[in-house]
């Protein structure tokens, strides 16, 4: 890529918007996943009995079971949210940038 | 000519198998006919696919990336297939069977790396790379040192993973099919070399997709059968399990006891996944970033679903296999008491398949388990062969001055060589304790491959010097800490106390790697470093927009 092209793309408002919104979004989702997962792992390390508490008086099912399942579902939903937005909004911006430099 | 060699090799493979089967009968081991028939069907079908794929594999691009024409859904299934190895199917269901809730903790650790791969890695990787992740790491850095480092990390990861898979496969096949260990290992090695050398990535991908489909179907059937027994109530299933094994199965046990181990394991699983060469390579098989994202979305869905199934299967085994005299290892019980099951805890899912579906379904699951091993070792071997041919041969030794046909030939030779190494190692490690091997593979992937890849994509100030020193230090630290840790130092080498007290080194080795990369990059004032900083912006634009990225090939 030539230097002029790099400068041209960097000055493109669509490109700036793409980089800004996408990195913000990626970081938010990454942090969400890390917070959920490390909260879970640290609970196991420091206070495992919190997850071992039964859900109710008449059941052996513990709090940890729905929480564990929920983390799996949460991970999947996060990938869905990102994929949907990236394949729509972000790709439109990227395509606009490509068009502006005659690449599509 | 190729086709003739191919037919010859198929006949050879079938002959080896038939020979082994007869031998099994002679040894009066229990021979599972339905398993063998279903396995032969799988092998026949996949060799058919390999034959079809061989005719479509004409260039290096076809060989490494199936021409870049795999769809997001197909690739998602193949990625899930790479990840759902026999070790995770039998190992995690066995762990749930043994410890209940702890098995779920492991599964979650294996899963949560995926969203992070999607948010941070999948897209720039697809936009910058061609065949291997070293393409990305060396995009603006010096080819020779970076590719050598990335290839060493890849080959180390691949060989360690291969050893674990080969030993597991030998034992599993011995147990399931009554074949002798060496025959089983050779059979796996020969078949994997066939798939990869003739069918390249296209065959490897389809073998993986078919196996993933079979595995998910079989596991779904088992989980549904278990739940049907309990009127689809988790409450009653768990109540029964608690009655048999005690209340401990419902809460976190001793698997991750201290905070350092817990975090270290989490780091290894998360970053290790993002540094596995055979997984990273899959992102080049799709046409663009859009399909790459879809791949991860589907893969995460399949893998998550699979882990929920293995959890149910593990509990199913507790209630249906645990005290069932049919699966009891009487000889072992006489020695050590308790109620050990035949073949050890990792056979829990296999016994459960018999408990819910009889001999026929046992045959199906056994065949699927074998198919799983074959598919995973094929993917690994292809990734290892690419590191040798594309990174070492074409880029380091020939400095890029090599035509695509020659490069493909070298990768086929590398595949055969890796097949031989895998067979020899598989046989050599038969009686060894290999519990540390997969952990070490993940630690290396997390400490050598991941930091270099990640920083090369996002950090402008990364220089060749920083990447090489930091990545090597990460690799060395991971290896050293595993050797000094409780598994190798105490259990294998027989010392009284571990020098490094934790089982999982990743927290330390990944930290060492990042800090060393940072330090040796920012203190690098060479002209070379300045050039590398300058090239960052063009690289970043390409990684963000896909301008200039590799497309799918024309056919």
Interface residues (C-beta under 8 A of the other chain):
Chain A: X1 X6 X9 X10 X15 X18 X19 X22 X26 X27 X29 X30 X33 X34 X37 X38 X40 X41 X42 X44 X45 X46 X48 X49 X51 X52 X54 X59 X60 X61 X62 X64 X65 X68 X69 X71 X72 X73 X75 X76 X78 X79 X80 X82 X83 X86 X87 X91 X94 X97 X98 X101 X103
Chain B: X101 X104 X105 X107 X108 X109 X111 X112 X114 X115 X116 X118 X119 X120 X123 X234 X235 X238 X239 X242 X247 X250 X251 X252 X256 X257 X258 X259 X261 X262 X263 X266 X270 X289 X290 X293 X294 X296 X297 X300 X301 X304 X307 X308 X537 X538 X541 X542 X544 X545 X546 X547 X548
